[in-house]
Amino acid sequence: MKWLAYFLIVLGTLQFASIGYDEYRGVTHAPFSLRAGILFGIIHKQSQPEEFHNAIVCHCYYAFAYLLLGVLMVIVDKRMDKSDIESPDYAGNKALDDWGKAMDEEAKRRNLKI
């Protein structure tokens, strides 16, 4: 799962770099849309400013979604490592440790009464 998360982060970063380059050139590709039937049409900033802006916004949405999904996957993976007993990053469970100490104290107290 880690490699997929890092791949999504790199993909989102490269997508943002591509958006910046397209903005600099003034030319971008239309995002794929099944309803509109448009498949990778070229949009020029000078001749179609509204469509260019909409395409850039759509590309930004996808890039942000890739980045956000990748970061969330890394966070979830790190939390799973902390709770996995066989993981080297296992943090333990404070509630279980406290319960174990309480049970040991209770056992000592009962042994003293007998």
C-alpha positions as protocol buffer text, in pm:
chain_id: "A"
residue {
  index: 1
  type: MET
  ca { x: 0 y: 0 z: 0 }
}
residue {
  index: 2
  type: LYS
  ca { x: 294 y: 233 z: 62 }
}
residue {
  index: 3
  type: TRP
  ca { x: 418 y: 219 z: -294 }
}
residue {
  index: 4
  type: LEU
  ca { x: 71 y: 307 z: -425 }
}
residue {
  index: 5
  type: ALA
  ca { x: 49 y: 604 z: -187 }
}
residue {
  index: 6
  type: TYR
  ca { x: 388 y: 735 z: -292 }
}
residue {
  index: 7
  type: PHE
  ca { x: 299 y: 678 z: -658 }
}
residue {
  index: 8
  type: LEU
  ca { x: -17 y: 889 z: -616 }
}
residue {
  index: 9
  type: ILE
  ca { x: 180 y: 1166 z: -446 }
}
residue {
  index: 10
  type: VAL
  ca { x: 435 y: 1171 z: -729 }
}
residue {
  index: 11
  type: LEU
  ca { x: 155 y: 1160 z: -987 }
}
residue {
  index: 12
  type: GLY
  ca { x: -21 y: 1457 z: -826 }
}
residue {
  index: 13
  type: THR
  ca { x: 303 y: 1654 z: -808 }
}
residue {
  index: 14
  type: LEU
  ca { x: 383 y: 1584 z: -1173 }
}
residue {
  index: 15
  type: GLN
  ca { x: 28 y: 1680 z: -1267 }
}
residue {
  index: 16
  type: PHE
  ca { x: 71 y: 2017 z: -1094 }
}
residue {
  index: 17
  type: ALA
  ca { x: 402 y: 2067 z: -1277 }
}
residue {
  index: 18
  type: SER
  ca { x: 228 y: 1987 z: -1606 }
}
residue {
  index: 19
  type: ILE
  ca { x: -46 y: 2237 z: -1525 }
}
residue {
  index: 20
  type: GLY
  ca { x: 213 y: 2508 z: -1466 }
}
residue {
  index: 21
  type: TYR
  ca { x: 384 y: 2425 z: -1794 }
}
residue {
  index: 22
  type: ASP
  ca { x: 53 y: 2430 z: -1981 }
}
residue {
  index: 23
  type: GLU
  ca { x: -30 y: 2768 z: -1827 }
}
residue {
  index: 24
  type: TYR
  ca { x: 311 y: 2900 z: -1935 }
}
residue {
  index: 25
  type: ARG
  ca { x: 266 y: 2770 z: -2292 }
}
residue {
  index: 26
  type: GLY
  ca { x: -98 y: 2875 z: -2316 }
}
residue {
  index: 27
  type: VAL
  ca { x: -201 y: 2534 z: -2455 }
}
residue {
  index: 28
  type: THR
  ca { x: -360 y: 2240 z: -2277 }
}
residue {
  index: 29
  type: HIS
  ca { x: -552 y: 1923 z: -2353 }
}
residue {
  index: 30
  type: ALA
  ca { x: -921 y: 1894 z: -2282 }
}
residue {
  index: 31
  type: PRO
  ca { x: -995 y: 1650 z: -2000 }
}
residue {
  index: 32
  type: PHE
  ca { x: -1167 y: 1329 z: -2106 }
}
residue {
  index: 33
  type: SER
  ca { x: -1545 y: 1343 z: -2084 }
}
residue {
  index: 34
  type: LEU
  ca { x: -1775 y: 1063 z: -2187 }
}
residue {
  index: 35
  type: ARG
  ca { x: -2084 y: 1281 z: -2193 }
}
residue {
  index: 36
  type: ALA
  ca { x: -1933 y: 1550 z: -2410 }
}
residue {
  index: 37
  type: GLY
  ca { x: -1760 y: 1302 z: -2638 }
}
residue {
  index: 38
  type: ILE
  ca { x: -1439 y: 1505 z: -2625 }
}
residue {
  index: 39
  type: LEU
  ca { x: -1120 y: 1303 z: -2623 }
}
residue {
  index: 40
  type: PHE
  ca { x: -800 y: 1501 z: -2565 }
}
residue {
  index: 41
  type: GLY
  ca { x: -879 y: 1808 z: -2775 }
}
residue {
  index: 42
  type: ILE
  ca { x: -622 y: 2086 z: -2778 }
}
residue {
  index: 43
  type: ILE
  ca { x: -735 y: 2413 z: -2621 }
}
residue {
  index: 44
  type: HIS
  ca { x: -549 y: 2742 z: -2677 }
}
residue {
  index: 45
  type: LYS
  ca { x: -558 y: 3017 z: -2416 }
}
residue {
  index: 46
  type: GLN
  ca { x: -578 y: 3298 z: -2671 }
}
residue {
  index: 47
  type: SER
  ca { x: -866 y: 3162 z: -2879 }
}
residue {
  index: 48
  type: GLN
  ca { x: -1070 y: 2984 z: -2606 }
}
residue {
  index: 49
  type: PRO
  ca { x: -999 y: 3148 z: -2269 }
}
residue {
  index: 50
  type: GLU
  ca { x: -1310 y: 3013 z: -2091 }
}
residue {
  index: 51
  type: GLU
  ca { x: -1255 y: 2653 z: -2202 }
}
residue {
  index: 52
  type: PHE
  ca { x: -885 y: 2683 z: -2119 }
}
residue {
  index: 53
  type: HIS
  ca { x: -966 y: 2800 z: -1768 }
}
residue {
  index: 54
  type: ASN
  ca { x: -1219 y: 2519 z: -1719 }
}
residue {
  index: 55
  type: ALA
  ca { x: -969 y: 2258 z: -1841 }
}
residue {
  index: 56
  type: ILE
  ca { x: -697 y: 2390 z: -1607 }
}
residue {
  index: 57
  type: VAL
  ca { x: -941 y: 2383 z: -1314 }
}
residue {
  index: 58
  type: CYS
  ca { x: -1033 y: 2024 z: -1398 }
}
residue {
  index: 59
  type: HIS
  ca { x: -667 y: 1925 z: -1418 }
}
residue {
  index: 60
  type: CYS
  ca { x: -605 y: 2096 z: -1081 }
}
residue {
  index: 61
  type: TYR
  ca { x: -894 y: 1902 z: -930 }
}
residue {
  index: 62
  type: TYR
  ca { x: -747 y: 1570 z: -1042 }
}
residue {
  index: 63
  type: ALA
  ca { x: -395 y: 1665 z: -927 }
}
residue {
  index: 64
  type: PHE
  ca { x: -524 y: 1771 z: -584 }
}
residue {
  index: 65
  type: ALA
  ca { x: -730 y: 1451 z: -556 }
}
residue {
  index: 66
  type: TYR
  ca { x: -425 y: 1236 z: -634 }
}
residue {
  index: 67
  type: LEU
  ca { x: -214 y: 1424 z: -380 }
}
residue {
  index: 68
  type: LEU
  ca { x: -480 y: 1412 z: -110 }
}
residue {
  index: 69
  type: LEU
  ca { x: -548 y: 1044 z: -163 }
}
residue {
  index: 70
  type: GLY
  ca { x: -177 y: 962 z: -150 }
}
residue {
  index: 71
  type: VAL
  ca { x: -122 y: 1158 z: 170 }
}
residue {
  index: 72
  type: LEU
  ca { x: -427 y: 1001 z: 335 }
}
residue {
  index: 73
  type: MET
  ca { x: -303 y: 655 z: 237 }
}
residue {
  index: 74
  type: VAL
  ca { x: 37 y: 728 z: 393 }
}
residue {
  index: 75
  type: ILE
  ca { x: -130 y: 847 z: 715 }
}
residue {
  index: 76
  type: VAL
  ca { x: -353 y: 540 z: 733 }
}
residue {
  index: 77
  type: ASP
  ca { x: -58 y: 312 z: 663 }
}
residue {
  index: 78
  type: LYS
  ca { x: 150 y: 472 z: 940 }
}
residue {
  index: 79
  type: ARG
  ca { x: -138 y: 434 z: 1187 }
}
residue {
  index: 80
  type: MET
  ca { x: -185 y: 71 z: 1087 }
}
residue {
  index: 81
  type: ASP
  ca { x: 186 y: 7 z: 1149 }
}
residue {
  index: 82
  type: LYS
  ca { x: 154 y: 147 z: 1500 }
}
residue {
  index: 83
  type: SER
  ca { x: -134 y: -84 z: 1584 }
}
residue {
  index: 84
  type: ASP
  ca { x: 5 y: -400 z: 1419 }
}
residue {
  index: 85
  type: ILE
  ca { x: 167 y: -623 z: 1679 }
}
residue {
  index: 86
  type: GLU
  ca { x: 417 y: -772 z: 1432 }
}
residue {
  index: 87
  type: SER
  ca { x: 526 y: -435 z: 1297 }
}
residue {
  index: 88
  type: PRO
  ca { x: 860 y: -287 z: 1411 }
}
residue {
  index: 89
  type: ASP
  ca { x: 677 y: 45 z: 1466 }
}
residue {
  index: 90
  type: TYR
  ca { x: 430 y: -108 z: 1712 }
}
residue {
  index: 91
  type: ALA
  ca { x: 345 y: 155 z: 1973 }
}
residue {
  index: 92
  type: GLY
  ca { x: 160 y: -72 z: 2214 }
}
residue {
  index: 93
  type: ASN
  ca { x: -175 y: -14 z: 2370 }
}
residue {
  index: 94
  type: LYS
  ca { x: -180 y: 206 z: 2679 }
}
residue {
  index: 95
  type: ALA
  ca { x: -521 y: 78 z: 2788 }
}
residue {
  index: 96
  type: LEU
  ca { x: -399 y: -283 z: 2780 }
}
residue {
  index: 97
  type: ASP
  ca { x: -83 y: -192 z: 2969 }
}
residue {
  index: 98
  type: ASP
  ca { x: -284 y: -8 z: 3234 }
}
residue {
  index: 99
  type: TRP
  ca { x: -527 y: -299 z: 3259 }
}
residue {
  index: 100
  type: GLY
  ca { x: -240 y: -545 z: 3299 }
}
residue {
  index: 101
  type: LYS
  ca { x: -87 y: -334 z: 3578 }
}
residue {
  index: 102
  type: ALA
  ca { x: -423 y: -309 z: 3752 }
}
residue {
  index: 103
  type: MET
  ca { x: -470 y: -687 z: 3734 }
}
residue {
  index: 104
  type: ASP
  ca { x: -119 y: -746 z: 3874 }
}
residue {
  index: 105
  type: GLU
  ca { x: -192 y: -511 z: 4164 }
}
residue {
  index: 106
  type: GLU
  ca { x: -524 y: -686 z: 4227 }
}
residue {
  index: 107
  type: ALA
  ca { x: -352 y: -1026 z: 4229 }
}
residue {
  index: 108
  type: LYS
  ca { x: -90 y: -899 z: 4478 }
}
residue {
  index: 109
  type: ARG
  ca { x: -362 y: -752 z: 4699 }
}
residue {
  index: 110
  type: ARG
  ca { x: -555 y: -1081 z: 4701 }
}
residue {
  index: 111
  type: ASN
  ca { x: -239 y: -1281 z: 4783 }
}
residue {
  index: 112
  type: LEU
  ca { x: -170 y: -1058 z: 5083 }
}
residue {
  index: 113
  type: LYS
  ca { x: -521 y: -1110 z: 5223 }
}
residue {
  index: 114
  type: ILE
  ca { x: -500 y: -1490 z: 5212 }
}
